[in-house]
Amino acid sequence: MGSAVTLEVFTSICLRLQAAGAENINIVTGSHVIPALRIGLRTAKQQGLTIPVVWNSSAYETVGELESLAELVDGWLPDLKTLNTETSRHVFAAPDYPEEACAAIETMMRLSPLNLTPPDDRYPFGKMLSGVIVRHLALPGKL
């Protein structure tokens, strides 16, 4: 569980993680606080944050929300839960999930084309600097 932090504390956390050798700042399930995260990430970048920022979510954000993060987020890790409207209605009470998630993922791909470092011993396929990795959730009994 997280806790509420001030802008100054959020910025400090990002910069301390970078100084400690973190490879990215991974924002997990931040959709409900996008306005505050925009301010925090912008401030951290103004104060020297240079490592990639990764948005880790359920892919249930609007295109407008994602576009508002375009200059701040480098990589996206959306979970694609289902493409079945009835499953999303029954399990998530969100019959629009398949349509919204597909639009969100397409937007993420448009905002952050794949960019990899050259391969090396540590990263034989290169390290992702920007792009999208879609994870598909396997729902019990819904394969």
N, C-alpha and C positions, 0 to 999 in steps of 0.2 A: 504494500500500500504506500502510495506517495503521500505527500503533505503539501499544503499551500506554502509557497515561498514568495518573497518579494522579487521584484525585477532585479535588484542588486544581487540577491542570493542566486537566482537562476543564472545570471550572467557569470557569476563567480564559479558556479558548478561547471558550466560549459568550459570555461577557460582552465579550471583546475584539471578537468578530465583530459583536455588537450595536452596540458603540460605533463601529465602523468603518462602520456603515450597512447591514449585512446585513439582508435582509428576513425571513429565517427561519433556523432551525437545522435543517439537513437531515440526518437520521440515515439512512445508507444501509446496508442489509443488517446491521442490528443484532440480529437475532433471537437469535443465539447468546449475546448478553450483555445480555439484557433486565434481569436483576436489577441489574447494575452501572449500566446506563443509567437505570433508575428512580431510583436514588440520585443519580446525577450530575445529571439533569434537575431533580429536586426541589431539590437544593442550589442549582443555578444560578438557579432561580426564586425561592428564598428570598433569594438575594443580588441580585435585581434583574432577572433575565431576563424581558423582557416580549414579545419578538417571538415569532411563532408557531413551534412545533416541528413539523416534517414528518417522518413515518415513511415511508421509501422502501424497499419490500421486494418479495419475490416472492409475497406473499400466502399464504405457507405457515407461518403462525403459528396457534396454537390460539386459540379464543375467549377462554379464560382469560388467556392472555398479553396479548392485546390489551386486555381489560378492565382489566388491571393497569396499563396505560399511559393509561387514559382521562383522568385529570386532568392529564396531562403533555403529551399530543400533541394538536395542533390540526388537522392535516391529514394525509391519508394518500395515498401514491402507490404503490398496489400494481400489480405486473405480473401480468397474467393470462396465463399461459403456454399453457394448453390446457384445453379442457373434455372432451377425449377420454381416457378411462381407458387405452386401449391405448397411445396416444401417450405419456402420462405414465409408464406402466409401462416402455415401451421406452427413451424418451429420458432420463427423470429417475429411473428405478427407484423411482417413487413412484405406484403406482396410485391412491392416495387423494387425489392432488393436486387433481383437479377438485372433489371434494366439500369438501375442507378449504379450498381457495381461495375457493369461493363462500361458505362459512360465515364466513370471515375478512372478506371484502369486505362482506357484509351487516352484520357486527358493526361494522366501520369506519363504515359509513353511519349506523348507529344511534348510535354514540358521538359523531360529529362531523357534525351536520347542516350543510348548505351555508350559509355566511355570507359575503356579499360586501360590500365598501365600495361607496358610491355611485359610479357611473361618473364619470370625469374625463378630462382630456386624456391622461394617461399610461396609464390603465386604462379604455378605452372600455366595457368590460363589467363593471367593478369589479374589485377585487383580492380574491382568496380569502383570508379570514381563518381559515376552517375548512371542512372538507368532504373529499370524496374525488374523486380523478381516477384512473380505471382505465386503465392502458395495456395494450394487448393485444399480446403478442409474436407475430410472424409467424415460425414455424419453417420453415426451408428444406425444401421438398418436402412440407409438411404443410398447405398452404393449402386 
